[in-house]
Amino acid sequence: MGRDKAELEHEGSSLLARGLSCLSAVAAPVRLACGPRERYIDSGHERVLDAWPDGGPLAGLLAGLERARGDLVAVLAVDMPDVRAEHFLALAELARNADLDVALLTGARGDEPLCSVVHRRVAPLVRAALERGERRMVAFHGAGVRVGRLAAAGLIREGADACRNLNTPADFAAWCGSRSSAVEAGAR
């Protein structure tokens, strides 16, 4: 992207603010896994630092799991701006009802482990994956880990794709354009 995605703004709201709003509607406290160094100090939310400087999102997951007070941790990547609180409520219900270790959103492009609910009991498995040098968010999804999937298709609002990731400037521009088009269509 060329800069911190969290700081990208559209219609007066940053991607970070959108994510925090979504998570604040379903979880308390909301903690930010901000990597190996302090960031987002002005967010008003507690920040957790990665113990593995090059561990990526998997290290952030471990940091969050190790600080969790409750059993379930909601995980959301800052570059998924169309995820809503309803997605997390449905994921948490699925995780509780089926006693899952991980409940994740899945869409046309596949599973979205950065939009999930994870049980804190998997923290030792996440740590072991990092110790093996793994960095993929699904690296701990091995034998014995109960994973459930929730199809995003049934939860998509008009003009929104919960599984959309904004990885490039073109992705961000397209998302901004789709948001503006949806607002214009609703005004007619």
Steps between C-alpha positions, in 0.01 A plus 500: 500500500797728554380620841324374810159373386348585836542871425323496162184710513175506311206728582677629811567162658825304502512126444618468860198694627266280294652183643492633855135598462411153376685319778387739774142405422567135593803486729645672802772582538623539144876461475713591201769259389727765359810298416833505681495876571254745652255649251150647518567660838220753441241228429383487860540123500752274666774378271675164514845452352622197310763289672625393154623809313449333161201285593238694307131453580563162664715671764225758546251219552718349770540838672123542505429146618750531783336823624142374461277492803213314336509174310437643152708761320365687197767543231466763228754628250494875458478458122155333510276808522166337414493263797221585742416413859238255372777290347671465836177427682432216254859372525487501881167316496644238264811461718299460820232270359750264337775539764745611231857615543468728197195635317591694188329683222524346157418654164542454127879529532522252788546516874571829678695411816542873569126521552441238763422409856775298668486319834786593729572133572689483168766748619758221563442371145548849355820541704628162378432599138697821545785309664510274191542811286143498367335831420173401328186572703385141449833342602352370825191348332629146534365177633262551786426867429128538442444754222160616379413724211228756454406593145517876456252483212203481734623797701589746224322831489426655165817654359728340760731200486607403851784290360651787304864571587659833411857406412593755235425864420279372216302283745448800727392724209255234378355460848460878538327509162266216590409671827421826319294312238300320769426830676390661172276202415339518845431871455297444184 
